[in-house]
Every structure is written in structure tokens, then in C-alpha cells.
Amino acid sequence: MPDNANPGELEDFVATMVPDGDPVWPLAKTYIQSVPKPYLRTKRSKAEIHAWLATRERPFRMGEAIGAQALNTDGPLCQSFAAWLTRLFG
């Protein structure tokens, strides 16, 4: 994770950007959680975010969703990550 404190992968970070109260996010999570284990053993967070992205009027890849403002980048984790990138490369 970008904060180097919480466990997770890129998809866990992107999941924090799903807008609060999004009605499809819990449905995507429930759908992925209902997939039988032999078919989806790991990477559930990856499957959840991609299931959510696939429901958009125009399905996005993660990076495209940020550019299209389908994801909320105003949260504290995003802001601190952006600040770190600015310090690192700015």
C-alpha cells in the first residue's frame, strides 16, 4: 500500500478511491465473495475492483478510471501518496 503501513496491493489502494455510498460497490464485493473457492482462491480485492470497474457505463481500466474521475482521489491516502510522489520526483 502507498502508506507503507497497511497490507495490500494496488487494487486495495484503488478500492479506497471508490466513492462513498456507491451503490454498486457492495454488489461487486458480494458477487466476488460468492464465487466458489476453486475458481477464485486469491486476489479477491483485485477481482472486486475489476468487477466494479466493469459495471461502469464505459468500463474502465484502473488508470483510466482515475483520469475519468470515476474514482475519488481526494481522500487522505491519495493525498499523502500524491504528496510523497511530488517530494520524490518534484
N, C-alpha and C positions, 0 to 999 in steps of 0.2 A: 504494500500500500504506500501511497505517496508520503504518508506521515512517518514512515519507518517505525511505527509503534503498533499498529493494528495488523493482524494477519490478513492475508488475502492477496488477490491478484487484480489485474487491471479491471476485470469485469465487476469485482466487488467495489472498486472505486467508482466506476461508471454507474453502478446501481445507486450510489449515494446521490447522483445527479437526477434521478427520476423525480419529476416534480411531485411535491407533497400533494396527497389527495388524488393522484392519478388513478382513475377507476380501473384501468386495465392492468396495472402492475400487480395487484393481488391475484388477479385471474391468471396472469402469466406464471406467477410463482406456484399457484395451486396446480395448474396444468403440469408443469415440470415436476412437481413433487409427486404427481400421480403416475408418472411414467415408471413402469416396473424396473426394479434394480438391474436385471440382466442387461437392459438396454441403456441405462444411464447410471453408471456406477459412481462416477466422479464428475467434477466440473459442473455441478448444479448451478452455481452462480453464473457461469458462462452461458448455460442453456437458458436460464431465466431472463437475462438481459437481452439475449438474441431473440427469444420468443416475444418479449415486449417490443423490441425494435421492429419485428416482423408485422406487428399489428398496426403500424402507422399507415396513414393513407398512402404514403410513399415509403415503403420500408427502407430503413437506413442501415448503413454500417455505423459502428460506434463513432468514428471521427466525423462522419457526415452529420450525424445527429447533433453533435455539439455545434457544428457550423450552421446548421439549420435551426438552432435554438430549440430543438425538441427536448434537450436536457438542460437542467438548471445549473449554471456554473457560478452562481452567486453564493453558494454555501461555504462555510468556513474551511472545509477540507480543500475545496477547489481553490479558494483564495490563497490559502497558505502554500499550496503546491505551486500556483502561478507566481507567487512572490519568490519562492525558492528558485524557480526556473529563471526568473528575472535576475536574481542575485548571481546565479551560476553563469548565465550566458550574457547578461546585460552589460 
